[in-house]
Amino acid sequence: VGDEAEAVDVVVLGGAGPEFGYAALNRAFGHLQRGARLVAMHRNLYWRTADGLQLDAGAFLAGLEKAARTEAEVTGKPSPAFFEAALARLGAGPDEALMVGDDIESDVLAAQRAGLTGVLVRTGKYLPETHRSASGRPDHVIDSFADLPVLLGASAQQEL
């Protein structure tokens, strides 16, 4: 986000690193009030770092949307366009792909809504309470990414 006097057409919200603070958030809010569009890379509320779970940009995005009375155009997960673009790049259909993720809403259930098989992995930012209160159920749940070959082998056997 540039100087407040600049004419800004779009505010892009990516990750929430250490430089992301009140001043930057308030500048973005000012640009939104003056008519700038809001584009977000994702809606993730938190992520896991070496220091544990920390807030991510989605937590701030919700506040900006509410305060500026606007809705962000989300270009990454959980946007259906994100999954469609990935499938197009891979040359695969949704029935040929699966999404493995540690975020049940933005990774797994969003992929399932796009027609992919959703696999929740109990690592990274996985929290049992988030799993229990989710808006849906994953197709599969594994304890580790290392368990994926067994899951894929079982799926291949079922197709035979």
Protein Blocks (a to p, Z undefined) as FASTA:
>chain_A
ZZfkbccfbdcdfdddfklcfklmmmmmmmmmnopacddfbfcfbdcdfkbpcddfklmm
mmmmmmnopadddfbdfbfklmmmmmmmnopafklcccddfbfklmmmmmmmnopacddd
fehjbcfklmmmpcbdcfbdcfbfklmmmmmmmmmmmmZZ
